[in-house]
Amino acid sequence: MTSTIILKGGTVLYHDDADNVTALKDTDVLVTGNLITEIGKNINVPPGTTVIDCHGKIISPGFIDTHHHMWQTQLKGRHMDETLLEYMASGNPQSFNYTPEDMFWGQLGGCLEAIDAGTTFVLDHSHSIYTAEHATQCLAASSASGLRLIYAYSAVSIPLTSWTKDSIMLSSDILPAWSLDQLEALATSQPFGNGRVTIGLGFDFFFLPREIIIGIFNRFRKAGVKVITCHVSKNAVCGTGSIVTLLHEYGLLGPDIVLSHATGLTPDEHALLYSAGANVSSTPTSEAQMGLGWPVALHSGVHGSLGVDSHAFCESSILSEARTLLLLARQEGNLKLLERGEFPQRLVARARDAFNLATVGGARALGMEGKIGRVRVGYLADLVVVDGRSPAMSGVAEWDPVVAVLGHSSVRDVETVIVDGVVRKKDGKLVAVELEGGERLGWEAVAEKLATSREEVQERIATVEVGLAKKLLMGMWHIDESKIKAVA
């Protein structure tokens, strides 16, 4: 029997076809199965329907995260004071110290943290796959979590064969044949998790020969990957070569491409991306912290969206990233005038622009426009209910519900999260997840498993020397050490 849920009497944030958001007050939303089937006032409640009282609350599309490394939960807090170069030596390579079981608990914890913050869809760039079982466990955790997710399968960024206090050894097998075969098998057998979890490709090996890069993109597009995602940023650490130009010249740019960051690019490079329909995921917190430059998702001529990047050094809230982006975009615009002794006439960008990046912009980037990102009849039921009468929201929710959600809400105000028609957070608490085999675990039990896994990962981390990884990275990326300077 098909389940039904009705959200009664809330303020619905409704997008029209031009992405304008209207607040529909005292409005019901009926969910049948995994679809939104009716929006209106005083909808008749079918027998057996689950009723969620939304009076005084705001009903929003679920938030969409287009760049995240979900496996890194056990590393949380370790990297908040690190630049990109420091993190790439101390954090990114630690997948070497993860067992497949650690991957499962890290992935599950990351997915549940995202749901808790109101995120219903994540593009997960999983650059952590040392064995086939590492990927299998990440997929199992993603499926169990209830999150909608594209698992962008990626070879390990810095693949190691050994790492101790005294030595570090880089693998000569950058793209193992077994991993390419596993990715192809997964792509041809998707979806997973009752249709919520699909397969993408994560790729950052642009130093490889042209024919290999083209072959990989063509192979996995043919196999059915939904999205291809790559890190792109031009600076003294990442280099100044143009990956955008390379992709263009190879004939690989297209609307299924999501480039994370895309900072430091020239106007011509952004024009190439825009004309090809390629998408950008800005991650404002990490871009500010790690020295990647101003985020670009709110710039004109950019198909923009938002990502968290790594919850190893920041919270997992897309709303937080949207607020940060809005402030940084305004600061970037203001400074251009202030440095000339002038003053801004009005602010750059509006609250609704940032809100749209977290919803409809993310849907477009992931090829899901027309299915998610809006509260619309016929769309998938990925919904968030935000308390409009909490201490933080009281007053502003009545004035402007969009501004309230974007500018004033926090994770504690996210009361209910529905993904694919299933309630995953209720009354402010995560609902228990069901693992393969039928075991059900509440958050407290997951947290205990995570704590044990974190301790074991930390014990392994204590046996390696991060300085060796940094030295290796400097050589791999041909970084000019003279350009690494202390901030004045």
C-alpha positions as CSV (number, residue, x, y, z in Angstrom):
1,M,0.0,0.0,0.0
2,T,1.3,3.4,-1.0
3,S,2.1,5.6,2.0
4,T,0.8,9.2,2.3
5,I,2.0,12.1,4.3
6,I,0.4,15.6,4.6
7,L,2.2,18.7,5.9
8,K,-0.6,20.8,7.3
9,G,-1.0,24.5,7.4
10,G,2.6,25.6,6.8
11,T,4.2,28.4,4.8
12,V,5.4,26.9,1.6
13,L,8.3,28.3,-0.2
14,Y,7.1,27.9,-3.8
15,H,9.3,28.4,-6.9
16,D,7.8,29.5,-10.1
17,D,9.3,28.7,-13.5
18,A,11.5,31.8,-13.3
19,D,12.9,30.8,-9.9
20,N,11.0,33.5,-8.1
21,V,10.0,32.3,-4.6
22,T,6.5,33.0,-3.2
23,A,5.5,32.3,0.4
24,L,2.2,30.4,0.3
25,K,0.8,30.8,3.8
26,D,-1.5,28.3,5.6
27,T,-0.9,25.8,2.8
28,D,-0.9,22.0,2.9
29,V,1.5,19.7,0.9
30,L,0.4,16.1,0.2
31,V,3.0,13.4,-0.4
32,T,1.9,10.1,-2.0
33,G,4.7,7.5,-2.1
34,N,7.8,9.5,-3.0
35,L,6.0,12.3,-4.9
36,I,4.4,15.6,-4.1
37,T,0.8,15.1,-5.4
38,E,-1.1,18.2,-4.2
39,I,-0.4,21.6,-2.8
40,G,-3.2,23.8,-1.5
41,K,-5.4,24.9,1.4
42,N,-7.5,22.4,3.4
43,I,-6.5,19.4,1.4
44,N,-8.7,16.4,2.1
45,V,-6.7,13.9,4.3
46,P,-6.8,10.4,2.9
47,P,-7.4,7.6,5.5
48,G,-4.2,6.3,7.0
49,T,-2.2,9.5,6.2
50,T,0.6,10.6,8.5
51,V,-0.2,14.2,9.5
52,I,2.6,16.6,10.3
53,D,1.4,19.8,11.8
54,C,3.2,22.7,10.1
55,H,1.3,25.7,11.6
56,G,3.9,28.3,12.4
57,K,6.5,26.4,10.3
58,I,8.1,26.9,6.9
59,I,8.1,24.1,4.3
60,S,11.2,24.4,2.0
61,P,12.7,22.3,-0.8
62,G,15.4,20.0,0.6
63,F,18.9,21.6,0.3
64,I,21.3,20.3,-2.3
65,D,25.1,19.9,-1.7
66,T,27.1,19.6,-4.9
67,H,30.5,19.0,-3.5
68,H,31.3,16.9,-0.4
69,H,33.8,14.2,0.8
70,M,31.4,12.2,3.0
71,W,33.9,9.6,4.3
72,Q,35.9,12.1,6.4
73,T,33.7,12.1,9.6
74,Q,36.4,10.5,11.8
75,L,38.7,13.5,10.9
76,K,36.3,16.2,12.1
77,G,38.0,19.1,13.9
78,R,41.5,18.1,12.8
79,H,41.8,20.6,9.9
80,M,39.9,23.8,10.8
81,D,43.2,25.8,11.2
82,E,44.9,24.4,8.0
83,T,45.5,25.8,4.6
84,L,45.0,23.6,1.4
85,L,48.6,22.5,1.4
86,E,48.5,21.5,5.1
87,Y,45.2,19.7,4.7
88,M,46.3,17.8,1.6
89,A,49.2,16.4,3.6
90,S,47.5,15.8,6.9
91,G,43.9,15.0,6.0
92,N,43.3,13.9,2.4
93,P,45.8,11.0,2.5
94,Q,44.3,9.5,5.7
95,S,42.1,7.2,3.7
96,F,45.2,5.1,3.7
97,N,44.5,4.6,7.4
98,Y,40.8,3.7,6.9
99,T,39.6,0.1,6.8
100,P,36.5,-0.7,4.7
101,E,34.6,-0.8,8.1
102,D,35.9,2.7,8.9
103,M,34.6,3.9,5.5
104,F,31.1,2.6,6.3
105,W,30.8,4.4,9.6
106,G,32.4,7.6,8.3
107,Q,30.1,7.6,5.3
108,L,27.0,6.9,7.4
109,G,27.9,9.5,9.9
110,G,28.5,12.1,7.2
111,C,25.2,11.3,5.5
112,L,23.2,11.6,8.7
113,E,25.0,14.8,9.6
114,A,23.9,16.2,6.2
115,I,20.2,15.1,6.7
116,D,20.2,16.6,10.2
117,A,21.1,20.0,8.6
118,G,18.3,19.7,6.0
119,T,20.3,18.4,3.1
120,T,18.4,15.9,1.0
121,F,20.9,15.4,-1.9
122,V,24.7,15.2,-2.0
123,L,27.2,14.9,-4.8
124,D,29.8,12.8,-3.0
125,H,33.3,13.0,-4.4
126,S,34.7,9.9,-2.9
127,H,38.5,10.1,-3.4
128,S,39.2,7.3,-0.8
129,I,38.9,4.0,-2.6
130,Y,41.9,1.8,-1.8
131,T,40.0,-1.5,-2.4
132,A,36.7,-2.5,-4.0
133,E,35.4,-3.1,-0.5
134,H,36.0,0.5,0.5
135,A,33.6,1.6,-2.3
136,T,31.1,-1.2,-1.5
137,Q,31.0,-0.1,2.2
138,C,30.5,3.6,1.2
139,L,27.6,2.6,-1.1
140,A,26.1,0.5,1.6
141,A,26.2,3.3,4.2
142,S,24.8,5.8,1.7
143,S,21.9,3.5,0.9
144,A,21.2,2.8,4.6
145,S,21.3,6.5,5.5
146,G,18.2,7.5,3.5
147,L,20.0,10.3,1.8
148,R,19.7,11.0,-2.0
149,L,23.2,10.8,-3.3
150,I,25.4,10.6,-6.4
151,Y,28.4,8.5,-5.4
152,A,31.2,10.0,-7.6
153,Y,33.6,7.1,-7.6
154,S,37.2,8.4,-7.6
155,A,40.6,6.8,-7.5
156,V,42.7,7.9,-4.5
157,S,44.1,11.4,-4.9
158,I,47.5,10.5,-3.4
159,P,47.7,6.7,-3.6
160,L,50.2,5.2,-1.2
161,T,51.6,1.7,-0.8
162,S,53.2,2.4,2.6
163,W,53.4,5.2,5.1
164,T,55.3,5.2,8.4
165,K,57.2,7.6,10.6
166,D,60.3,7.0,8.5
167,S,59.1,6.6,4.9
168,I,56.3,7.0,2.5
169,M,55.8,5.3,-0.8
170,L,53.6,6.4,-3.7
171,S,51.8,3.8,-5.8
172,S,52.8,3.7,-9.4
173,D,49.3,2.4,-10.3
174,I,47.3,5.7,-10.4
175,L,44.2,4.3,-12.0
176,P,44.1,0.5,-11.1
177,A,42.2,-1.6,-13.7
178,W,40.1,-3.2,-10.9
179,S,38.8,0.2,-9.9
180,L,37.8,1.2,-13.4
181,D,36.1,-2.2,-13.9
182,Q,34.3,-1.8,-10.5
183,L,33.1,1.7,-11.5
184,E,31.8,0.4,-14.8
185,A,30.0,-2.4,-13.1
186,L,28.4,-0.1,-10.6
187,A,27.4,2.4,-13.3
188,T,25.7,-0.3,-15.4
189,S,23.8,-1.8,-12.4
190,Q,22.7,1.4,-10.7
191,P,20.6,2.8,-9.0
192,F,20.9,1.6,-5.4
193,G,19.1,2.4,-2.1
194,N,15.6,2.1,-3.6
195,G,16.6,4.4,-6.4
196,R,18.1,7.2,-4.3
197,V,21.8,6.4,-4.9
198,T,23.3,6.7,-8.3
199,I,26.9,6.6,-9.7
200,G,29.1,9.4,-10.9
201,L,32.8,9.8,-11.7
202,G,35.3,11.9,-9.7
203,F,38.4,12.7,-11.8
204,D,41.4,14.9,-11.1
205,F,44.3,13.2,-13.1
206,F,44.7,15.8,-15.8
207,F,48.4,15.1,-16.1
208,L,47.6,11.9,-17.9
209,P,47.9,11.7,-21.7
210,R,45.1,13.1,-23.8
211,E,43.9,9.8,-25.2
212,I,43.6,8.3,-21.7
213,I,41.6,11.2,-20.3
214,I,39.2,11.2,-23.3
215,G,38.9,7.4,-23.1
216,I,38.0,7.5,-19.4
217,F,35.3,10.2,-19.9
218,N,33.8,8.4,-22.9
219,R,33.9,5.0,-21.2
220,F,32.0,6.1,-18.1
221,R,29.5,8.4,-19.9
222,K,28.6,5.4,-22.0
223,A,28.3,3.2,-18.9
224,G,25.8,5.7,-17.5
225,V,27.5,7.9,-14.9
226,K,25.2,10.7,-14.0
227,V,27.8,13.4,-13.2
228,I,31.5,13.9,-13.7
229,T,33.1,16.1,-11.0
230,C,36.6,17.5,-10.8
231,H,38.5,19.9,-8.5
232,V,39.6,23.1,-10.4
233,S,41.5,26.0,-8.9
234,K,44.4,28.0,-10.2
235,N,47.0,29.1,-7.6
236,A,50.5,28.5,-6.3
237,V,49.6,25.1,-4.8
238,C,47.2,23.7,-7.5
239,G,49.1,25.2,-10.4
240,T,48.2,27.7,-13.1
241,G,47.6,25.4,-16.0
242,S,44.1,25.6,-17.5
243,I,42.0,22.4,-16.9
244,V,39.0,24.2,-18.4
245,T,40.9,24.9,-21.7
246,L,42.1,21.3,-21.7
247,L,38.5,19.9,-21.2
248,H,37.3,22.2,-23.9
249,E,40.0,21.2,-26.4
250,Y,39.4,17.5,-25.7
251,G,35.7,18.0,-26.4
252,L,34.7,16.9,-22.9
253,L,32.9,19.9,-21.4
254,G,29.1,19.5,-21.0
255,P,26.2,19.9,-18.7
256,D,27.1,16.7,-16.8
257,I,30.3,18.4,-15.5
258,V,30.5,19.9,-12.0
259,L,33.7,21.7,-11.2
260,S,34.3,22.3,-7.5
261,H,35.7,25.7,-6.7
262,A,36.6,27.0,-10.2
263,T,38.5,29.8,-8.5
264,G,41.3,31.8,-10.0
265,L,40.0,31.3,-13.5
266,T,40.0,33.9,-16.3
267,P,36.8,35.4,-17.8
268,D,37.5,33.4,-20.9
269,E,37.6,30.2,-18.9
270,H,34.4,31.0,-17.2
271,A,32.8,31.8,-20.6
272,L,33.8,28.4,-21.9
273,L,32.2,26.7,-18.9
274,Y,29.0,28.8,-19.2
275,S,28.6,28.2,-22.9
276,A,29.0,24.5,-22.5
277,G,26.4,24.4,-19.7
278,A,29.1,23.1,-17.3
279,N,28.4,23.7,-13.6
280,V,30.4,25.2,-10.7
281,S,30.1,24.2,-7.0
282,S,31.3,26.9,-4.7
283,T,32.3,25.9,-1.2
284,P,32.7,29.3,0.6
285,T,34.0,28.1,3.9
286,S,36.8,25.9,2.5
287,E,37.6,28.5,-0.2
288,A,38.1,31.2,2.4
289,Q,40.0,29.0,4.8
290,M,42.3,27.2,2.4
291,G,43.4,30.2,0.3
292,L,41.4,29.3,-2.8
293,G,40.1,32.9,-3.4
294,W,36.7,34.4,-3.7
295,P,33.8,32.0,-4.4
296,V,32.2,32.4,-7.8
297,A,28.7,30.8,-7.7
298,L,27.0,34.2,-7.4
299,H,29.0,35.8,-10.3
300,S,27.2,36.5,-13.5
301,G,28.0,34.0,-16.3
302,V,28.3,31.1,-13.8
303,H,26.0,28.1,-13.5
304,G,26.4,28.0,-9.8
305,S,25.6,25.7,-6.9
306,L,26.9,25.1,-3.4
307,G,28.9,22.5,-1.5
308,V,30.3,21.8,2.0
309,D,33.5,20.3,0.7
310,S,34.7,18.6,3.9
311,H,32.9,18.3,7.3
312,A,36.4,17.6,8.6
313,F,36.8,21.3,9.1
314,C,33.3,22.9,9.0
315,E,29.7,22.1,9.7
316,S,27.6,20.2,7.2
317,S,25.0,22.9,6.6
318,I,24.3,24.1,3.0
319,L,22.4,27.0,4.5
320,S,25.5,28.0,6.4
321,E,27.4,27.9,3.1
322,A,24.8,30.0,1.4
323,R,25.0,32.7,4.1
324,T,28.8,32.6,3.9
325,L,28.7,32.9,0.1
326,L,26.3,35.8,0.2
327,L,28.5,37.7,2.7
328,L,31.7,37.0,0.8
329,A,30.2,38.0,-2.5
330,R,29.1,41.3,-1.0
331,Q,32.5,41.9,0.6
332,E,34.2,41.2,-2.7
333,G,32.0,43.7,-4.4
334,N,32.2,46.3,-1.6
335,L,36.0,46.1,-1.5
336,K,36.4,47.1,-5.1
337,L,34.7,50.4,-4.3
338,L,36.1,50.9,-0.8
339,E,39.7,50.6,-2.1
340,R,39.0,53.5,-4.5
341,G,37.6,55.6,-1.7
342,E,34.0,55.0,-2.9
343,F,31.0,53.3,-1.3
344,P,28.5,50.8,-2.6
345,Q,25.1,52.1,-3.6
346,R,23.5,48.7,-3.0
347,L,24.5,45.3,-2.0
348,V,25.6,42.6,-4.5
349,A,23.2,39.7,-4.6
350,R,20.0,39.1,-2.6
351,A,19.0,36.6,0.0
352,R,16.8,34.8,-2.6
353,D,19.8,34.4,-5.0
354,A,21.7,32.5,-2.3
355,F,18.6,30.4,-1.3
356,N,18.2,29.4,-4.9
357,L,21.7,28.2,-5.2
358,A,21.0,25.9,-2.3
359,T,17.8,24.5,-4.0
360,V,17.1,24.9,-7.7
361,G,20.7,25.7,-8.6
362,G,21.9,22.4,-7.1
363,A,19.1,20.6,-8.9
364,R,20.3,22.0,-12.2
365,A,23.9,21.2,-11.6
366,L,23.0,17.5,-10.9
367,G,20.8,17.1,-13.9
368,M,17.7,16.9,-11.7
369,E,15.8,20.0,-12.6
370,G,12.2,19.1,-12.9
371,K,12.5,16.5,-10.2
372,I,13.9,18.2,-7.1
373,G,14.8,21.7,-5.8
374,R,11.2,23.0,-5.8
375,V,8.0,22.3,-3.8
376,R,6.0,21.5,-6.9
377,V,3.3,18.9,-7.8
378,G,5.0,15.9,-9.5
379,Y,8.4,16.6,-8.0
380,L,10.1,14.1,-5.7
381,A,9.2,14.6,-2.1
382,D,12.5,15.9,-0.7
383,L,11.3,18.5,1.8
384,V,12.4,20.3,4.9
385,V,10.2,21.8,7.7
386,V,11.8,24.6,9.6
387,D,10.4,25.9,12.9
388,G,9.3,29.5,12.4
389,R,8.6,30.1,16.1
390,S,12.0,29.3,17.6
391,P,13.9,32.1,19.4
392,A,16.0,32.6,16.3
393,M,13.1,32.6,13.8
394,S,10.3,34.4,15.7
395,G,9.6,37.7,14.1
396,V,11.5,37.3,10.9
397,A,9.5,34.2,9.8
398,E,6.4,36.3,9.6
399,W,8.3,39.2,7.8
400,D,10.0,37.2,5.1
401,P,10.2,33.4,5.3
402,V,13.0,33.1,2.8
403,V,15.2,35.5,4.7
404,A,14.2,33.7,7.9
405,V,15.4,30.3,6.5
406,L,18.5,31.6,4.8
407,G,19.7,34.2,7.3
408,H,18.4,33.1,10.7
409,S,17.8,29.4,10.9
410,S,20.2,26.8,12.2
411,V,20.3,23.0,12.4
412,R,18.3,23.1,15.6
413,D,15.4,24.8,13.7
414,V,15.3,22.0,11.1
415,E,12.4,19.9,12.6
416,T,11.5,17.5,9.9
417,V,13.4,16.2,6.8
418,I,11.7,14.1,4.2
419,V,13.8,12.3,1.5
420,D,12.0,10.4,-1.3
421,G,8.8,10.5,0.7
422,V,10.3,9.0,3.8
423,V,10.6,10.9,7.1
424,R,14.3,10.9,8.0
425,K,14.3,13.5,10.8
426,K,11.2,14.0,13.0
427,D,10.6,16.4,15.8
428,G,14.2,17.6,15.6
429,K,15.8,14.2,15.9
430,L,17.2,11.8,13.3
431,V,15.1,8.7,12.7
432,A,16.8,5.3,13.1
433,V,18.4,3.8,10.1
434,E,18.1,0.2,8.9
435,L,21.3,-1.6,7.9
436,E,21.6,-4.5,5.5
437,G,20.2,-7.5,7.3
438,G,17.5,-5.6,9.1
439,E,19.4,-4.2,12.1
440,R,18.1,-0.8,13.1
441,L,20.3,1.8,14.7
442,G,19.4,5.2,16.3
443,W,21.9,8.0,16.2
444,E,23.3,7.2,19.6
445,A,24.3,3.8,18.5
446,V,25.8,5.2,15.3
447,A,27.8,7.7,17.3
448,E,29.2,4.9,19.5
449,K,30.4,3.0,16.4
450,L,31.9,6.3,15.0
451,A,33.7,6.9,18.3
452,T,35.3,3.5,18.2
453,S,36.2,3.8,14.6
454,R,37.7,7.3,15.2
455,E,39.9,6.0,18.0
456,E,41.2,3.2,15.8
457,V,41.9,5.5,12.8
458,Q,43.7,7.9,15.2
459,E,45.9,5.1,16.4
460,R,47.0,4.4,12.8
461,I,47.4,8.1,12.1
462,A,49.8,8.3,15.1
463,T,52.1,5.8,13.3
464,V,52.7,8.0,10.2
465,E,54.7,11.2,9.6
466,V,52.7,14.0,8.0
467,G,55.8,15.9,7.0
468,L,56.7,13.1,4.6
469,A,53.3,13.4,2.9
470,K,53.8,17.1,2.6
471,K,57.2,16.6,1.0
472,L,55.8,14.0,-1.4
473,L,53.0,16.4,-2.3
474,M,55.3,19.3,-3.0
475,G,57.2,17.1,-5.5
476,M,54.1,15.6,-7.1
477,W,52.5,18.9,-7.7
478,H,55.7,20.7,-8.6
479,I,55.0,23.4,-6.0
480,D,57.5,26.3,-5.8
481,E,58.2,26.5,-2.1
482,S,59.4,30.1,-2.4
483,K,55.8,31.0,-3.1
484,I,54.5,29.6,0.2
485,K,54.5,32.7,2.4
486,A,53.3,33.6,5.9
487,V,50.2,35.9,6.0
488,A,51.3,39.4,6.8
